[in-house]
Amino acid sequence: MRILTLLALPLLMAANPPAPPADFASPQSPPKPAPFPIEYVNQGKFDPKLKGLFAPLGFQVEIVADAPQVINPVGMHFAPDGILFVSEWAIDPVTGNRWFEFKETFRYRDGSTKLVATMRKFAADPIKDLP
């Protein structure tokens, strides 16, 4: 009987867990309402190149730059006057597309330093402005 009591004790503890600490038992904020339904439209019905791209109803998606004007884009930015800048990934002609690890020392305001490994390539990435 004593063995049965010891085996049943963990089961009873799992069935009735202890009350959470006061910090965790505080009342929660009310749940947020469900967002209004958004209808997404496949942009392929407007332009075959955009097949499979979905945008909310009322949004217009258009291609503003394509090869050969832009190759390997990795970033873009709009200037305040509306000019689009695109950053392209350039392959280093010397090293191919290999990256090399460099050790750099970061110096913080409090005077402490930290040695970190960074990756660097030797070719600069071109930035193009598109009208």
N, C-alpha and C positions, 0 to 999 in steps of 0.2 A: 504494500500500500504506500509505503514511504517513497519508493522509486516512482510509482505512478504520479504522486503529488509533485515530485521534482521535475518530471517530464512535462506535466500539464502547466506548471508555473510559467514557462516562457510563452506558451500558447495564450494563456490568460492575459499576460502583459501585452502581447501583440494585439489582442482583441480590444483592450482598453488602454490606449497609450496615455501617458501622463499629460496633464494640461500644459499648453505651451507657456513660456515665460510671458510676463506682462508686456514686454516690448513687442512681442509677436502677436499678441492677442488683441491689439488695438483695432478699432473699427476701420474698415477699408473705405476708400472713397467710392462713390457710386459708379457703376460701369458706364462707359461712354456709349452714346447711342450708335446704332449701326450706321455706317456711311451710306449716303444715297447711292443708288445703283448707277454705275457708269457703263454706258454701252460702248464697246470697242469695235472698230471697223477695220477690216483687212484692207490695207492701202494698195494691195495688188489689183483691186478693181479699178483704180485710177491710173496706175503705172505698173506694168508687168515686172519691172526691176524691183519693186517694193513688195512683191508677193511674200506673204508670211510676216510682214511687219504690221502690228496692230497699234492704232492710236485712238484716243477717245473721240467720240462723235463730235464733229465741229472743228477738229484740228486738221491742218493741212501739212503733209509731209512732202518735201520735194528734194531732189538731188541737186546740189549746187556745184559740186565738183566731182569729177570722176577721172580715171586714168585716161590719158597720160598727164593730165594737169596735176593730180595728186597721187602719189604712190607711197604706200606704207604710212598712212596717217596715224599719229599716236596722241594727238591733242588738238584742241581748237579753242579759240577765244574770239569774242566779238568786242570790237572797240566801241567806245561811246557813239561814234558816228556811224556805226553799222558795218564797218569793214570786218570781214572774216579773216582771221589769221589761223593757219593750219601748220602744225609742227609735224615733220616727217621723220621717220627713222632712217638714218643714213648708215650704210654698211662701211666700216673702216676699210679702205683699200689696202692698208698695210697688214693688219691682223686678221682680215676676213671678218667674221662675225663673232670672234672670241672675246671674252671679257677677262680682265685680270684683276686679281684682288690686291688692294692697297691698304696698308695700315695707316690710319689717321688718328691723331690725338685731338680729342675734343677738350677744350678748356672752358670750364664753367665760371660764372661770375664769382662764386665763393672761393675760387682758386683751385678747386679739385680738377682732376683730369681723368679722362677715360680713353683707353686705346680701343678703337673699333676697326673692324675690317669692312671696307667699302669696295664696290665694284666700279670700274671706270673703263670707258672706251676712249679712243684717241680722236675720233672724228666728231665734229660738231653736227648736230641735227639742224637741217635748214628749216627756216620758218618762211612760209609764203603768205602773201596777202592776196585774197581772192576778191575780185570786184563783185 
